[in-house]
Amino acid sequence: MVEKSDDNLGLLIKERRLSKNLSAIACARRLKIKQDYIRSIESGRLEQLPTGARLEKIIRRYLELLDFSAPEIEAIVAYWQKNNNHQRQHNFFGRELVRRRDLWSWPHIVRNTLVILVILVIVAYIIFSLKNIVANPELRITSPAGDVATSERQIWLNGETEPEVKLEINGEQLLSDRQGKFSHPVNLRVGINNLKITAIKKYGGQTTVIRQILVSEK
């Protein structure tokens, strides 16, 4: 056998194939593999092949197809295994997931940067969504704008909150429209009337506004 090197071994395998009048495509079809795998083996570019046990299986089957003897097959497999492990560029039985030089190549830098940005955007969106879910809802009372005194026995309570928020006034449900706006008449008695308006989110956040209405006799 000629002096061993990836190129020499590949050339030896290619010459054996040609001596048998076999084309690369014919070998690929008989082995049910891609034609590119044949080219990669014959050029010694194992990094372009599948990794792990499948890589060894492909090489062994190809060498058997070309009638290499069992000792020759073991020698070729052992050499490629030892040589690739020594160079630490890839492992014969399982290539490293990321090679150091790949991390600093421009395409990988761009890709890794985009992946990181996408992850950060997703995380930020999740945090923002969770914050909105558990945050206290907005509640604005437009009328009465503050504590007031009146001689009327009824006033209108007007305001707005967030859509789909449960509203209560003194423990009783208050209805709002799809935009969260509400308008509700409130009956009063002589003296101080405490109006407790509460907006409650589905998952627990709530906001309360209190208005005191002083009603005097006419």
C-alpha positions in Angstrom: 0.0 0.0 0.0 1.3 3.5 -0.8 2.5 5.9 1.9 -0.5 6.8 4.0 -2.1 10.2 3.8 -5.7 11.4 3.3 -5.0 12.3 -0.3 -3.0 9.0 -1.0 -5.7 6.8 0.5 -8.4 8.6 -1.4 -6.4 8.2 -4.6 -5.9 4.5 -3.9 -9.6 4.0 -3.4 -10.4 5.9 -6.6 -7.9 3.9 -8.6 -9.4 0.7 -7.3 -12.9 1.9 -8.4 -11.6 2.8 -11.8 -9.9 -0.5 -12.2 -13.2 -2.2 -11.8 -14.8 0.1 -14.4 -17.2 1.4 -11.8 -18.5 5.0 -11.9 -19.0 7.1 -8.7 -22.7 7.3 -9.5 -22.9 3.5 -10.0 -21.3 2.9 -6.6 -23.5 5.4 -4.9 -26.6 3.7 -6.3 -25.5 0.2 -5.2 -24.7 1.5 -1.7 -27.8 3.7 -1.7 -25.9 6.8 -0.7 -25.2 10.2 -2.2 -22.7 10.5 -5.0 -21.0 13.3 -3.1 -20.1 10.8 -0.4 -18.0 8.8 -2.9 -16.2 12.0 -4.0 -15.6 13.0 -0.4 -14.1 9.6 0.5 -11.9 9.6 -2.6 -10.6 13.1 -1.8 -10.1 12.4 1.9 -12.6 15.1 2.9 -14.3 13.2 5.7 -15.6 16.3 7.3 -18.2 16.5 4.5 -19.6 13.1 5.4 -22.2 12.1 8.1 -20.7 11.6 11.5 -20.7 8.8 14.0 -21.3 5.1 13.3 -22.9 5.9 10.0 -19.6 7.4 8.7 -17.7 4.2 9.5 -20.4 2.1 8.0 -20.4 4.0 4.7 -16.6 3.7 4.4 -16.5 0.0 5.2 -19.3 -0.8 2.7 -17.6 1.2 0.0 -14.3 -0.5 0.6 -16.0 -3.9 0.6 -17.7 -3.1 -2.7 -14.3 -2.4 -4.2 -13.0 -5.8 -2.9 -10.5 -4.4 -0.4 -9.4 -7.1 2.0 -10.4 -7.1 5.6 -6.9 -6.1 6.8 -6.8 -3.3 4.3 -10.2 -2.0 5.4 -9.2 -2.1 9.1 -5.9 -0.3 8.3 -7.7 2.5 6.3 -10.4 3.0 9.0 -7.8 3.0 11.8 -5.6 5.5 10.0 -8.4 7.9 9.3 -9.6 7.6 12.9 -6.2 8.2 14.4 -5.3 11.0 11.9 -8.5 13.0 12.4 -8.4 12.6 16.2 -4.7 13.8 16.2 -5.6 16.9 14.1 -8.6 17.6 16.4 -10.5 19.1 13.5 -13.2 16.4 13.6 -13.7 13.0 15.2 -14.0 10.0 13.0 -16.9 8.7 15.1 -18.5 12.1 15.8 -17.4 15.5 14.6 -17.3 18.3 17.2 -20.4 20.4 17.1 -18.6 23.7 16.6 -15.0 24.1 15.6 -13.0 27.0 17.1 -12.2 28.5 13.7 -15.8 28.3 12.7 -16.8 30.5 15.7 -14.7 33.4 14.3 -15.6 33.1 10.6 -17.7 36.0 9.4 -20.8 33.9 8.3 -20.8 32.2 11.7 -20.5 35.6 13.5 -23.4 37.0 11.6 -25.5 33.8 12.1 -24.7 33.6 15.8 -25.4 37.3 16.3 -28.8 36.9 14.6 -29.6 33.9 16.7 -28.7 35.8 19.9 -30.8 38.8 18.8 -33.8 36.6 18.0 -33.5 34.9 21.5 -33.2 38.3 23.2 -36.3 39.6 21.3 -38.3 36.5 22.3 -37.2 36.7 25.9 -38.1 40.5 26.0 -41.5 39.8 24.5 -42.2 37.1 27.0 -41.2 39.3 29.9 -43.2 42.2 28.5 -46.3 39.9 28.1 -46.0 38.5 31.6 -45.6 42.0 33.0 -48.7 43.2 31.2 -50.7 40.1 32.4 -49.8 40.6 36.1 -49.6 44.4 36.2 -52.3 46.4 37.8 -54.9 47.6 35.2 -55.3 51.3 34.4 -58.4 52.9 35.9 -59.4 56.5 35.3 -62.6 58.1 36.8 -63.5 61.1 34.7 -66.7 62.0 36.7 -66.8 62.8 39.5 -63.2 64.0 39.0 -62.7 64.1 42.8 -64.5 64.2 46.1 -67.5 66.4 45.8 -70.5 67.8 47.7 -73.9 67.9 46.2 -77.6 68.0 47.0 -78.5 65.6 44.3 -79.5 62.0 45.2 -78.0 60.5 42.1 -74.9 61.1 40.0 -73.3 59.5 37.0 -70.0 57.6 37.4 -68.0 57.8 34.3 -64.5 56.5 33.5 -62.4 54.0 31.5 -60.2 51.1 32.1 -58.6 48.4 30.0 -60.7 46.1 27.9 -61.9 42.8 29.3 -61.2 43.9 32.9 -63.8 43.1 35.6 -65.2 46.3 37.2 -66.9 46.6 40.6 -68.4 49.5 42.5 -68.8 48.8 46.2 -68.6 45.0 45.5 -71.2 45.0 42.8 -70.3 44.4 39.2 -70.1 47.3 36.9 -70.3 46.9 33.1 -68.0 48.4 30.5 -67.9 48.4 26.7 -65.3 46.8 24.5 -63.0 49.8 24.8 -63.2 49.6 28.6 -65.3 52.8 29.0 -68.2 52.8 31.5 -71.0 55.1 32.6 -73.2 54.1 35.5 -75.8 55.9 37.6 -75.2 55.8 41.4 -77.9 56.5 43.9 -76.8 58.5 47.0 -78.1 59.0 50.5 -77.8 62.1 52.7 -74.4 62.2 54.3 -71.1 60.8 53.1 -71.2 58.2 50.4 -68.0 56.2 49.8 -67.7 54.9 46.2 -65.1 52.2 45.8 -64.4 51.4 42.2 -62.2 48.5 41.5 -60.7 47.2 38.2 -59.6 43.5 38.4 -57.5 41.7 35.8 -58.1 38.0 35.1 -54.8 36.9 36.6 -54.9 39.0 39.8 -53.7 42.6 39.2 -56.2 45.2 40.4 -56.6 48.9 40.8 -58.9 50.7 43.2 -60.1 54.3 43.1 -62.3 55.8 46.0 -64.5 58.8 45.7 -66.3 60.4 48.6 -69.6 62.2 47.8 -71.1 64.4 50.5 -74.9 64.8 50.0 -76.7 67.5 51.8 -80.4 67.9 52.3 -82.1 70.2 49.8 
